[in-house]
Amino acid sequence: MAETTAQDQTIITTNHAPANVEVDTSYEDDSSYGDELSSYTASLTSSVLEYRHENGRRYHKYRDGSYLLPNDESESDRLDMLHELCLMVLHRKLYLAPIKHPQRVIDLATGTGLWAIDFADEHPEAQVIGCDLSPIQPSLVPPNVKFLVDDIESEWAYEKDPFDFVHARYLAGSIKDFGRLVKQCYRSVKPGGWVEFQDFDPYPASLDGSLHGTGLERYHNEVYGAFEEAGYEVRPGPKLEQWFKDAGFVNIHVEKFILPYGIWPKDKHLKTLGAWSQAQAEAGYEAGALAILTRYKNWTKEEVIALASQARADARRRDLHMIYYFYIVYGQRPEH
Ligand SMILES: C[S@@+](CC[C@H](N)C(=O)[O-])C[C@H]1O[C@@H](n2cnc3c(N)ncnc32)[C@H](O)[C@@H]1O
């Protein structure tokens, strides 16, 4: 653990990474969503549900084209696996920030909403909002959670009624301007409130060089390279700390975890994490590559499927020892 103080900002860094190794789609009753929703009427119009269908996958319609992964059932299953993976990394904790009695909480880009639902169950005293471009969250949810369709990259209307806790997980490849987003979080959290981002550096590495020259490496270079060219932030994890500092947060904590792909590690915990990483990645190779490579790089669907198949085949090789990193950064808005 390293502790440094820069001006009034204390940064605590904990490195856990060893150097080796659906919504209620009916949307009929708007009134139950409260005042916030009045500014998000777009969320309740049927056009939000007129999804884009392309190359056999389904994509969000609200702010059409801004998010490049599908929102169909197969992708929802992958996000649910990812939720489980993150819980395993954190030994079943949903967050690490030292929040106390939160009343108002938001989960940005909530996806299938599992984090928001679990948080609402754990904190019945809190009112939890989960927002996303896609209304893909379940309809049977705890009474203290509400889902909204909203674009977190546009101007927010939350400053007048700020939160105790803002949470965002896995926005790699979703957002273009993270710095601005983190500043919006700062402005929309109460003095003394906390903001926590959990995100990846998904570029694959191998501590022993075994990934070099493989189809898996090519897949990531092609796909992440195209996302970066299109202006999306693909590797937010290691940059979160700086964005939190720039926004003015104090008591910033940075926690870094290693994640293996596959069951190659000897360590039982890492082996389990590796199995879940691989399962969610296998479900995501085509999903992650189809829109970016066909819309931005003129690839055919067949070319993308071939790239993804090779990546999937490589990911099953026991002699490839791929890893990536997961970061959790939380910080507090000063009391005064
Ligand atoms: C990779 S998923 C992560 C979902 C969820 N946070 C989780 O951890 O399971 C990214 C999510 O961000 C949403 N998203 C992308 N851009 C967004 C934006 N500008 N505003 C709101 N949601 C957005 C997508 O619809 C998708 O559900």
The ligand as a Tripos MOL2 file, in Angstrom:
@<TRIPOS>MOLECULE
LIG
   27    29     1     0     0
SMALL
NO_CHARGES

@<TRIPOS>ATOM
      1 C1        -20.4490   -2.8660  -20.6760 C.3       1 LIG1
      2 S1        -22.0280   -2.4260  -20.1510 S.3       1 LIG1
      3 C2        -21.8900   -2.3450  -18.3780 C.3       1 LIG1
      4 C3        -23.2160   -2.4310  -17.6690 C.3       1 LIG1
      5 C4        -23.1740   -2.3680  -16.1390 C.3       1 LIG1
      6 N1        -22.6290   -1.1230  -15.6540 N.3       1 LIG1
      7 C5        -22.4410   -3.5300  -15.5580 C.2       1 LIG1
      8 O1        -21.4270   -3.3370  -14.9110 O.co2     1 LIG1
      9 O2        -22.8840   -4.6730  -15.7810 O.co2     1 LIG1
     10 C6        -22.0920   -0.7420  -20.6050 C.3       1 LIG1
     11 C7        -23.4720   -0.1630  -20.4660 C.3       1 LIG1
     12 O3        -23.3560    1.2380  -20.6770 O.3       1 LIG1
     13 C8        -24.5160    1.6810  -21.3410 C.3       1 LIG1
     14 N2        -24.1660    2.9640  -21.9430 N.ar      1 LIG1
     15 C9        -23.2350    3.2010  -22.8800 C.ar      1 LIG1
     16 N3        -23.1610    4.5140  -23.1510 N.ar      1 LIG1
     17 C10       -24.0790    5.1280  -22.3500 C.ar      1 LIG1
     18 C11       -24.4880    6.4820  -22.1820 C.ar      1 LIG1
     19 N4        -23.9340    7.4700  -22.8940 N.pl3     1 LIG1
     20 N5        -25.4660    6.7570  -21.2780 N.ar      1 LIG1
     21 C12       -26.0380    5.7440  -20.5550 C.ar      1 LIG1
     22 N6        -25.6890    4.4400  -20.6810 N.ar      1 LIG1
     23 C13       -24.7220    4.1350  -21.5750 C.ar      1 LIG1
     24 C14       -24.8170    0.5780  -22.3210 C.3       1 LIG1
     25 O4        -26.1620    0.6230  -22.8010 O.3       1 LIG1
     26 C15       -24.4980   -0.6650  -21.5010 C.3       1 LIG1
     27 O5        -25.6340   -1.1490  -20.8360 O.3       1 LIG1
@<TRIPOS>BOND
     1     1     2 1
     2     2     3 1
     3     2    10 1
     4     3     4 1
     5     4     5 1
     6     5     6 1
     7     5     7 1
     8     7     8 2
     9     7     9 1
    10    10    11 1
    11    11    12 1
    12    11    26 1
    13    12    13 1
    14    13    14 1
    15    13    24 1
    16    14    15 ar
    17    14    23 ar
    18    15    16 ar
    19    16    17 ar
    20    17    18 ar
    21    17    23 ar
    22    18    19 1
    23    18    20 ar
    24    20    21 ar
    25    21    22 ar
    26    22    23 ar
    27    24    25 1
    28    24    26 1
    29    26    27 1
@<TRIPOS>SUBSTRUCTURE
     1 LIG1         1 GROUP 0 **** ****
